[in-house]
């Protein structure tokens, strides 16, 4: 072999034959919004486009640090995005995105269920301890006015009002607001009606959209200037417009039979 051919072969041997997969930023960002980190998203995308692969090859295709590739693939397997084929070498395969998302949803639902159970347990434990701390001097909310901010907090108070009502629940709201309240609290209203609580809905929402609620509640087609909920001696007065964002919504809550009687006479 002459000197020219030897140099030519050496040059060929030195060429890096690794094919780096072009990244798709839109797909990578979508995967990250599902909860994958940057390395996991790049690895899953590369596996989806190259098929089965070893950790070493994948680190080259996806431009991952080789030392991190096994950790990244193990995490993807735990999250249900990757399957493993045992052997020498071990190979990895990207599961279809539809299957991966179903697994992810089940995992999130299980995590949420466990967290809600933990919160319920803490709530019961704290309630009993706080009751003991208050002793005989438990604070009274009679005639006190409290400000609630955020739709979640307001709707939690609304749910408690409906759940504790023994005589009446009156809801006055806009069409959009009434639909939201009925969607969120329908079961509680059904239970309240079942124990004899009178329900009165004041809104221009059509009976077709009210659905079955129109059969179990008194309805008045009107839209009052103030959105409110009255339940026995409690009143919830919405201060913001019905189109306000959920986090900006503000309401006043008070426990006063006198005020509720006055408001009740004004709306009925």
N, C-alpha and C positions, 0 to 999 in steps of 0.2 A: 504494500500500500504506500503510495507516494505521500509526501508531506502535505500536499494540497487536500487530498482525500481525508487524511487523518484530522486535519483542522476542521474540515467540513463536518465529519462525524461527531467530533467533540462539541461543535456548536449545536448540532441537532440534539445531543444528549442533554445539553444544558437548558434547553427550552422548557419552560414550565407548562405542562400539558393540562393542568387543572383548569376546569371550566367554572368560572364564578357565575352563579345565576344572577341575572339582573333582578333587582328588587322592585317590588310594586308598592310604592308608598301608601296608596289607598288601601290595599289589602292589609299591609302591615299595621296601619293605624286602626283599621277595623278590628283586627285581632287584639290589639292592645286595649281597645275599648271593651272587649270581652273579659279583660283581666290578665292577659298574658303580658309578660315583660318584653323588652325589646329583643333580647336573645331568643326567647321562646317563640315570639312571632316570626322572626327571621328563620328559625329552624323549622317551624311547621310549614311555612311557605315553601322553603327549599325542598322539604320532603314531599310536599304535595305536587311539586313540579318535576321531581326527579324519580319518584317511586322509592322502592326499598334502597336503603343505604346504610353504611356503617357510620359509627360516630366520627371516625377520622375523616372519611370522605365528606360527610355532612358539614364538618367544621370548615372545610375548604369551600364547599359550594355556598354555604350561608355566611361565610366570613365571620365565623365564631372563634374565639380563643379556644384552642384545642383542649386546654386544661378544664374548660367549663362545659364542653360538649356533653359529657356524660351526665353532669348535674342538670343541665337544661333538658336533655331528653328524658331523664328520670322524672323531672317535674311535669313535663308534658304527658308522660304516661299516667302519673297520678291524677292529672286533670282530665284524662280521658281523650286526649288529642292524638295519642300515638300508641301503636301496638308494637310489641317486641317479638322478634323471631330468634329463639335461642340457637346457639351454634358458635362456630369459630370461623369467622368473627360473628358477633351478635349483629343482627340487622334490625333496622327500625322502619316502620311504615306509618304514614300519616292516615289516620282514620278519616272518613268523610266528614266534612264540616257539620252536616246535619246531625250525625251521630254524636259528634263532639259537643255540640251545643245542647243536645238533650241530656247528656251526662252532666254538663256544667250546670244546667238548670236544676237537675235533681240534687246535685251537691250543694248548690246555693240554697235550695228550699230546705234541705236537711240542716244546714248551718243556721238558717234563719229560724227554723223551728226550735232548734236547741237554744238559740239566743233568747227567743220569746219565752221558752220554758224557764230559763234562768231568770229573766226579768220578773216573771210571775212569782217565782219562788222568793226572790228578793223583795218584791212588793209585799207579799204576805208577811214575811219576816219583819220588814221595816214597819209595816202598819201596826203589828202587835207590839213592837218595842216602843213606837211613838205613842200608842194608846196608853201604855204603862207610864211613859214619861209625862204625859199630860195629866194623868190621874183624874181627879174630880174637877180640875179647872180647864177642861178642854175648851179651846177658843170657839167663840160663836161667830158665825158669818151673818147673823141677822142684821138687816139694813146696811150691810157693808157693800161697797161697790168696788169691783175688781176689774182690772184691765187684762185682757188676754190677747196675745199677739201670735199670728200664724194660724193657718186653717187647721193644722193638725191639733193644736192645743184647743182651739175653739170647738172643733168637732168632738174632741174627747169630752169636753164639758157638756156639750149638747147630748152626747150619748148617755152620760151619767144622769142628766136631767130626765130624759125619756125613760131610762131604766128605773128611776125612783118615783116616777109620777104615779099618783093614785087616783086623781080626779080628771085632769084634763091636760092636753098638749095642744097648743095653738102655734102654728107655723105660718108666718107671713114672709113671703120672699118673691124675688123676681122669677121669671120663667127658668133662667139658667140656674139660679140659686136653689130653687125648689127641686129641680131635677137632680142636682148634686146631693142635696140633703136626703131625698128619698132613696137615691141609689146607695148612699152610705149607711142610712139608718133604717132601711125598710124592715129588716127582721125585728129590730127593737120596737118599731111602731106596731108591727103585727102582734108582738107579745104584749105590748101595752094595751092594745085594743082587746086582746083575749082576756085580760084581767079586769076589763070594764072601764078602762080609761077612755074618755071622749076625745076624739081627735078632730081638729078643725084646721083645714088648709086654706090659706088665702093667697091666691095667685091667679094670674091670667093664663097659666098653663092649661092647655086643653084637657078634657076628660080622657081623650084617647091617649095622651101622653102620661096622664096620671095613672092610667091602667087600673089594676085591681084596687089601688088606694082609693079611687073614687067610690068604691062600693063599701068600704069600711070606715070612711071618714066623711065628715061634713065638708063640703067645698064651697068656697065663695070666689067668684071670678072678679078679682080686684087686685090692684097693686098699690099698696100703701107706700107713703114716702119713706117709712122706716122698715127695714128688715128686722124681724125679731122672732124669738121663740119664747113662749110662756108655758111653764110646766108647774102646776100647783102654785107654790109661793116663789118660784124662781123665774127670773127673766134674763134673757140673753139678747142684747141689743147690738146689732152690727153697725159699726161706725164708718166702714169703708164701702166703696162702690162694689157691686157684685162682680165687676170685671177686674178687680184688683188681683195681683198675683198672690198665690197662696201664702207666701212668706210675709207679705205686707198686710194681710187682712187683720183688722183689729175689731174687738168686740168688748162690750161691758157686760159683766155678769153680776147680778145682785140677788139676794135672798130676802125678799120683802113682800109679805102678803098684801100690804097696803098699796104698794106700787103696782104689783101684778093686777090687783082688782081694778085699779084705775085704767091700766092699759087694756085689760080685758073688756071693760065697758066701752072703750073707745073703738075697738076693732069688731065687736060683735053687734 
